[in-house]
Amino acid sequence: MRRLILLLTLFFAAPVGAQMNDEGAEIARAIKEAEREGYEHHELARHLAVYADDAVFVKGRREAPDAYDLRFDHETMANRLARQYREPLSGEERIYFRNVKVEVTGDQATMTAEVAQHFFGGRDELLARFEVARTDAGWRVKAVRTWPTAQQIGPDIKRFSDTFWLEADKRAETNLTDETSSLYTRLATLLEARWTMRAYQEACAATERRPTDTEAWLARARLALEVGALADVDKAAARLMKLAPRQDLPRALRPLADKGASKP
């Protein structure tokens, strides 16, 4: 009985989410709501409202920075998302946050979380770290870094451990020296290792070698979007449509000025 009383006393004495004060809870709520608006509803303005105008977005392989990081400023990320959000939602998109922790020190804060992004046929699991600062407009994210931990497609689950990256790197290196490798195989191997910039460079080289290869131009356009080379998205897409005018170009690859780009 004494133990029960002690546990109840401790429970009611501690505020809900004891690891997070009121400011921390406010920060967590704002970030989660903004990410949900973007991922589940493709609401660009609401998604980016929590980010500072000079925010930096980094997509990495691991927690520590390395040569394979993709880094975007606010303008580039906004334009990438504007294109990506023109693609129709399946209705299966859901985003969940677990083990959310916020540490507030004066006018600075850091939020970390495990994130699960569900989509039709699978899910991505990743870790995220948001660096937040107090501004005249309230708390705003100044930098965010995300890196994957697992991916499920159908029944298959891939876990991104250090061993996975070492093996993926070896396959990528071997494939680059294999002159018999097809463009599709080469790009798939590079993307598995998250050598995204190198994959984009390979696609560009392929279009230079085979300027009438529509598959190479499509790959170049898609990868240009991935790495934030937005002017090249338009260039590659225009070339593709000239080569194959009847091809149905994905909405994300259509020029932002295309008024019909967002139509169902």
C-alpha positions as CSV (number, residue, x, y, z in Angstrom):
1,M,0.0,0.0,0.0
2,R,2.8,2.4,0.9
3,R,4.4,1.7,-2.5
4,L,1.2,2.4,-4.3
5,I,0.7,5.7,-2.4
6,L,4.3,6.6,-3.3
7,L,3.8,5.8,-7.0
8,L,0.5,7.8,-7.1
9,T,2.2,10.8,-5.4
10,L,5.0,10.8,-7.9
11,F,2.6,10.4,-10.8
12,F,0.4,13.3,-9.8
13,A,3.3,15.5,-8.8
14,A,4.9,15.2,-12.2
15,P,3.4,17.1,-15.1
16,V,2.2,15.3,-18.2
17,G,5.3,14.8,-20.4
18,A,7.7,15.6,-17.6
19,Q,10.6,15.6,-19.9
20,M,9.1,18.5,-21.8
21,N,8.2,21.9,-20.3
22,D,5.5,24.2,-21.7
23,E,7.7,25.8,-24.3
24,G,9.0,22.3,-25.4
25,A,5.5,21.1,-25.8
26,E,4.6,24.1,-27.9
27,I,7.6,23.5,-30.1
28,A,6.8,19.8,-30.5
29,R,3.2,20.5,-31.3
30,A,4.0,23.2,-33.9
31,I,6.6,21.0,-35.7
32,K,4.4,17.9,-35.7
33,E,1.4,19.8,-37.0
34,A,3.5,21.4,-39.8
35,E,5.0,18.1,-40.9
36,R,1.6,16.5,-40.9
37,E,0.1,19.3,-43.0
38,G,2.8,18.7,-45.6
39,Y,3.1,14.9,-45.7
40,E,-0.6,14.0,-45.3
41,H,-2.3,17.0,-47.0
42,H,0.4,18.5,-49.3
43,E,-0.3,22.0,-47.8
44,L,2.9,23.7,-48.6
45,A,2.4,27.1,-46.8
46,R,1.3,25.4,-43.6
47,H,4.2,22.9,-43.8
48,L,6.8,25.7,-44.2
49,A,5.2,28.1,-41.7
50,V,7.2,26.7,-38.8
51,Y,10.5,27.1,-40.7
52,A,12.7,30.3,-40.7
53,D,13.3,32.0,-44.0
54,D,17.0,31.0,-43.7
55,A,16.3,27.4,-42.6
56,V,18.6,24.7,-43.8
57,F,17.3,21.2,-44.7
58,V,19.7,18.2,-44.7
59,K,18.9,14.7,-45.8
60,G,21.6,12.3,-44.7
61,R,22.4,8.7,-44.4
62,R,23.5,8.8,-40.7
63,E,23.3,11.1,-37.8
64,A,26.8,12.5,-38.5
65,P,27.3,14.5,-41.7
66,D,29.2,12.8,-44.6
67,A,29.8,13.2,-48.3
68,Y,26.4,11.9,-49.3
69,D,24.3,14.5,-47.5
70,L,21.9,16.5,-49.6
71,R,21.6,20.1,-48.3
72,F,18.9,22.6,-49.3
73,D,18.2,26.2,-48.5
74,H,14.7,27.3,-47.8
75,E,14.0,28.5,-51.3
76,T,15.2,25.3,-52.9
77,M,13.2,23.2,-50.5
78,A,10.1,25.2,-51.0
79,N,10.4,24.8,-54.8
80,R,11.1,21.0,-54.5
81,L,8.1,20.6,-52.3
82,A,5.9,22.8,-54.5
83,R,6.6,20.3,-57.3
84,Q,6.3,17.1,-55.3
85,Y,3.0,18.2,-53.7
86,R,1.4,18.4,-57.1
87,E,1.4,14.6,-57.2
88,P,-1.9,13.2,-56.1
89,L,-2.2,11.8,-52.6
90,S,-3.2,8.1,-52.3
91,G,-5.1,8.6,-49.1
92,E,-2.7,6.2,-47.3
93,E,-0.2,8.9,-46.3
94,R,0.2,9.1,-42.5
95,I,3.0,10.5,-40.4
96,Y,3.7,9.4,-36.8
97,F,6.2,10.7,-34.2
98,R,7.6,8.7,-31.3
99,N,10.0,9.4,-28.5
100,V,9.8,13.1,-29.1
101,K,12.2,15.0,-26.9
102,V,12.7,18.8,-26.7
103,E,15.5,20.5,-24.9
104,V,15.1,24.3,-24.4
105,T,18.1,26.5,-23.5
106,G,17.2,30.1,-23.4
107,D,16.3,31.2,-27.0
108,Q,17.5,27.9,-28.5
109,A,15.9,24.5,-28.6
110,T,16.5,21.1,-30.1
111,M,13.8,18.6,-30.9
112,T,14.6,14.9,-31.7
113,A,12.1,12.3,-32.8
114,E,11.6,9.0,-34.4
115,V,9.3,9.5,-37.5
116,A,7.3,6.9,-39.4
117,Q,6.0,8.0,-42.8
118,H,3.3,5.6,-44.1
119,F,2.4,5.5,-47.8
120,F,0.5,3.2,-50.1
121,G,2.3,-0.1,-50.0
122,G,4.9,0.7,-47.3
123,R,6.5,3.1,-44.9
124,D,9.8,4.9,-44.2
125,E,11.2,5.2,-40.7
126,L,13.7,7.9,-39.9
127,L,15.2,10.0,-37.2
128,A,14.9,13.7,-37.2
129,R,16.7,16.5,-35.4
130,F,15.3,20.0,-35.5
131,E,17.3,23.0,-34.4
132,V,14.9,25.8,-33.3
133,A,15.3,29.4,-32.3
134,R,13.0,32.0,-30.7
135,T,12.2,34.8,-33.1
136,D,9.9,37.9,-33.1
137,A,7.4,35.7,-34.9
138,G,7.7,32.8,-32.3
139,W,9.7,29.6,-32.4
140,R,11.1,28.8,-35.8
141,V,13.1,25.8,-37.1
142,K,16.5,27.0,-38.3
143,A,17.9,23.6,-39.4
144,V,16.6,20.1,-39.7
145,R,18.5,16.9,-40.4
146,T,16.8,13.6,-41.2
147,W,18.3,10.2,-41.8
148,P,16.7,6.8,-42.5
149,T,16.6,3.8,-40.1
150,A,14.3,1.4,-42.0
151,Q,12.0,1.0,-45.1
152,Q,9.2,-1.4,-45.7
153,I,7.9,-2.1,-49.2
154,G,5.2,-4.7,-49.1
155,P,6.4,-7.5,-46.8
156,D,10.1,-6.6,-47.3
157,I,11.9,-4.6,-44.6
158,K,15.2,-3.0,-45.1
159,R,17.2,-1.7,-42.0
160,F,19.8,0.9,-42.5
161,S,22.6,-0.1,-40.2
162,D,26.3,0.7,-40.6
163,T,26.8,-2.8,-42.1
164,F,24.1,-2.1,-44.6
165,W,25.8,1.1,-45.8
166,L,29.2,-0.5,-46.0
167,E,27.8,-3.3,-48.2
168,A,25.7,-0.8,-50.3
169,D,28.8,1.3,-50.8
170,K,30.8,-1.7,-52.1
171,R,28.0,-2.6,-54.5
172,A,27.9,1.0,-55.8
173,E,31.6,1.2,-56.3
174,T,31.7,-2.2,-58.1
175,N,28.8,-1.2,-60.3
176,L,30.5,2.1,-61.4
177,T,33.4,0.1,-62.8
178,D,31.2,-2.4,-64.6
179,E,30.9,-1.3,-68.2
180,T,28.3,-3.9,-69.0
181,S,25.9,-2.5,-66.3
182,S,22.7,-0.9,-67.7
183,L,21.8,2.7,-66.7
184,Y,18.8,1.4,-64.7
185,T,21.0,-1.1,-62.7
186,R,23.6,1.6,-62.1
187,L,21.2,4.2,-60.9
188,A,19.3,1.7,-58.7
189,T,22.6,0.6,-57.1
190,L,23.7,4.1,-56.5
191,L,20.3,5.1,-55.0
192,E,20.3,2.1,-52.7
193,A,23.5,3.5,-51.2
194,R,22.0,7.0,-51.2
195,W,24.7,8.2,-53.6
196,T,22.0,10.5,-55.0
197,M,24.2,13.2,-56.3
198,R,26.4,10.6,-58.1
199,A,23.3,9.0,-59.6
200,Y,22.2,12.4,-60.9
201,Q,25.7,12.9,-62.5
202,E,25.5,9.5,-64.1
203,A,22.1,10.3,-65.6
204,C,23.4,13.6,-66.9
205,A,26.4,11.7,-68.5
206,A,24.0,9.2,-70.0
207,T,22.0,12.0,-71.7
208,E,25.2,13.4,-73.1
209,R,26.2,10.0,-74.6
210,R,22.7,9.2,-75.8
211,P,20.9,12.5,-76.4
212,T,17.8,10.7,-77.8
213,D,17.4,8.3,-74.9
214,T,14.0,9.2,-73.3
215,E,14.6,6.9,-70.3
216,A,17.9,8.7,-69.5
217,W,16.2,12.1,-69.8
218,L,13.4,11.0,-67.5
219,A,16.0,9.7,-64.9
220,R,17.9,13.0,-65.2
221,A,14.7,15.0,-64.6
222,R,13.7,12.9,-61.6
223,L,17.2,13.0,-60.0
224,A,17.6,16.7,-60.7
225,L,14.5,17.2,-58.5
226,E,15.9,15.0,-55.8
227,V,19.2,16.9,-55.6
228,G,17.6,20.3,-56.0
229,A,18.9,21.2,-59.4
230,L,15.6,22.8,-60.3
231,A,16.6,24.6,-63.5
232,D,17.8,21.2,-64.8
233,V,14.4,19.6,-64.0
234,D,12.9,22.0,-66.5
235,K,15.6,21.5,-69.1
236,A,15.5,17.7,-68.9
237,A,11.7,17.7,-68.9
238,A,11.5,20.0,-71.9
239,R,14.0,17.7,-73.8
240,L,12.0,14.7,-72.9
241,M,8.7,16.2,-74.1
242,K,10.4,17.1,-77.4
243,L,11.6,13.6,-77.9
244,A,8.3,12.0,-76.8
245,P,5.5,14.6,-77.0
246,R,2.8,12.1,-76.1
247,Q,4.5,10.9,-72.9
248,D,2.6,11.7,-69.8
249,L,5.1,13.7,-67.8
250,P,4.8,13.4,-64.0
251,R,3.3,16.5,-62.5
252,A,6.3,17.0,-60.2
253,L,8.5,17.4,-63.4
254,R,6.2,20.0,-65.1
255,P,7.3,23.6,-64.9
256,L,5.9,25.5,-61.9
257,A,4.5,28.1,-64.3
258,D,2.4,25.3,-65.9
259,K,-1.1,26.2,-64.8
260,G,-2.3,22.7,-65.7
261,A,0.4,21.0,-63.6
262,S,-1.7,20.8,-60.5
263,K,-4.9,19.7,-62.1
264,P,-6.1,16.2,-61.4
